[in-house]
């Protein structure tokens, strides 16, 4: 909200000055252009949530949606004070989320206009004193920061970063990547395996809201389904590093050649520290 500005909708006009300073949850009426109040346009005043900001903020690149941002926080096990390298900062939605969780974020972005937009958006939400810096640096070439706790990637070819990430992360550090297609994801999973990462997991988040009104209870007709695939993996210690790619193991040409026989019992995912 800015003093002297106003919000316009088909219900009427709301002056920002009538909103600034009001208690959250209070109600106000919109006025018509001639200044009259008809009572047909009523608004409740609340501070925007982070999800509201992400959806409505100025953007130069497609943002990661709130449903995936929350999942990234958990998959990356973000904690206060964590040193996180974020590559592909886009419009700053993920940066805001990581900072809100208390992390210290170092961003790599090769597109100057995206970097400027991200810094501006993050500054409005997190403030100018936030532990946030963005460098004009290509993550495909190197990661200059050592001993990182987490690496979070929103770039088209994250498999090209796996080796750099393995060198920059501390043992047990976590890499999380966001990708739009499963083919990209499969390429990443192969490279993670050969770069010393273990416990890899890929998933997607589908969000469906419900219509609940009296006795009419049903799923809403529309939902936010696929937006992207999330992959997380942990960096193993040196003896586990540099495992061969799946297609190179035992001379197998097809990953299905490595599947267990139908009558062979498979291990639980928690039974091995190497499974993905």
N, C-alpha and C positions, 0 to 999 in steps of 0.2 A: 504494500500500500504506500502511496506517495501523496503527501499533502497537495491539494489543488487539483488532483486528478479525479476521474469518475469512472464508474463501471456502467456499461450500457447493455441492456438485454431487452427482449420483447416485453418484459414486465415493467420496464421503466429504467430510471437512472438512479444509481446509488453513488453519492459523493464519498470519496475516500475519507474526507474529514469527518463524516458522520460515523465512520467505522473505527478510525484510529482512536485508541484509548478505551474503547468499550470492553466490558467484561465478556469473556468467552461464553457462548451459549445465549447471549442476549439477542433480541429480535428487533429488526428495523423494517421500515416500509420503503419501497422504491417510490420515486416521484416521476411524474410525467415531464416532458420537456418544458411545459409551461409552468412547472413548479407545483402543480396540484398533486395531491396524494389520493389515490382511489381505493387503496386497501387491497388491491388484487395482487400486488407484488410484495411478498414478505420474505425476508431472508433471516437466517440465523448466522451469527458471527462466530467463527472459529478460526484459530490459527491453522494454516495448511499443514498437513502431515508431510513427511518425506515423500510418500507415494504421490500425493497431490503435486508436489514440486516437480518430481521426476516427469510426470505425465504432461504438465503444463509449461515447463520451462523452455526458453529458447534453445534450439538444438541445431547443430550442423550435421550431426550423424544420428542414426537410429539409436535410441537408448535401449538399455537392458530393462525389461519391464519389472515392476515391483515383485511379482511372484517369483522371478528368478533371482532378484537381488537378495531376498531373504534366504533362499536356498544356498547361494554362494557364501553368505556369512557362515552358515553352519558347515558346509562342505569344506571351507577353508579353515574352519575353527578359529575365526578371527577373535583376538583378545586385546584388551587395552595395552597399548605400547608396542604391539606387533609391528615389525618392520616389513612393509609389503611393497613389492615392485608390481605396479600395474602397467601393462603395456596395451596401448590402444585406448586412450582415455576418452575418446569420442566427445560427448557433450558433458561429461562429468558425473553422470548418474551413479556409476559404481564407486567413483571416488568419494562422493558424498556419503554413500552407505558405509564404506570402510572407515571413513573419518568419524561418522556418528557412533560407530562401535568402539572408537578409541584408538584406532590404528594410526601409525605414522606412514604416510603414503608417498612413494616416489613414482612419478608417472613418466612413461616414455611415449612420445607422440611425434611422428614425422610430419604431420600436416599442421602447419602453423595456425591456420584458421580454426582448426579443431582445438588446438592447445589453448588459444586465446579464449575461445568460448567456454571450455571446461574450467579454466581458472576463474573467469568471471562468474559462472554459475555457482561454482563451489564457494567462492568468496561471499556470495549473497546468503548462502545457507550456513556455512561453517565459520565465516569470519576471516578476516585477513591474517589472524594469528594462528590459524590452523596449521598443523604439521603436514604441509602439502607442498610439493614442488614438482614441476613438470619440466622435463628436459627434451630438447630436440635431438632425439637419439633413436637409432634403428635397433630394435630389440633382436632382429634377425642376425645382426652382426656381433653384438656383445651385450652382456649385463655387467656394468662396471661396479655395481655395489656388491660387496661381499657379505657373507653371514646373514642372509635374509631369512626371515621366518616364513614368508609366503610369497609365491609368485602367482599373480592372477592375470590371465590373458584373454583379451578380446581382439584377436588378430586373425586374419584369414588362414595362415599357415603356422599354427603353433608348434607343429612338429619340428620346425626349424629352430625353435627356442629351447627344446628339451635339453640339449647338451649344455647350453649356457646356464639354464636354470639349475641343472644338477651341480654345476661348479659354484653357483652363487648361493644356493640354499644351504642352511645348516643341516646336519643329519636329522632326519625326522621331519624336515620341512615339507610343506604341502604346496603342490601346484594345482591350480584350478583353471580350466579353460572353458570358454563359452563359444559354441559353434552352431551355425544354422543347419548343417547337413550331416547325415550319418557317414557319408564317404569321407569327409574331412575328419570326423571323429575317429574312424577306423585307422586312418593314417597316423593320427596322433597317438592312439593306443599302441600301435606297433613301435613307434619311436620311443615312447615312455618306457616300454619294456626293455629296449636295448640301451637306454640311458641311465639305468639304475633306479628307476621308480618302481614301486610295488603297491599292492593294495589298490589298484586302479578300479574306478567305478564310473559308469556312465549312466545318466538318468535324465529325464525331462519332467517338468512340472506342468500339470494340466489343472486349470482353475475353473471350477464350475460353481456358480452361485445358485441360490434357490429362491423361488417365489413363495413367500409365506404370508398369507392374508386370510385370517379367519380359518375356515376349514379347507381353503384352497392351498394345498401344500404340494409343490412339484418342483422339479429342476427348472431353472430358467431355460428358455428356448435357445439362447445364445451363450457361448462360453469362450474363454480365452484358452485355447488348446495349445498346440505346439508353437513355441516361439524360438526355442533353441535347445541344444543338447549341452548338458553340463558334465564335465569329466574332472575327477579329482584323483590324485595319486600322491604317495609319500616317497620321499627320498630315502633309500636304504643306505646302510653303511657300505664302506668300500668293498668288502668281500662279495657283496651281492650285486655290485654294479656291472654294467656292460653285458647284460644277458643278450644272447642272439635274438633277432626277431623271430616271431612265431613261424613264419614261412621258411626260415633257414634251419629250424630245428629238425634234426633227424632226416634231413633231405626232403622234408614234406613240401609238396608243391601247392597244396590246398590246405587252409586251416582246418577243414573238416577231417583231414587225415590224422589230426592230433586228437580228435574227440575220442572218449572212452568207448569201448565196445558196449553194445546194448545191455549185456548182463554184468558189466563191470560197475561196481559201486563207486560213486564219486564222493570226494571228500567235501565236508562242509566248508563254506568260505572261511570259517573261523579256525579250521583245523590246520591251516598253513599260513605262514607269514609271507609266502611268496605269491599267493594266488591273486588274480585280478578279476 
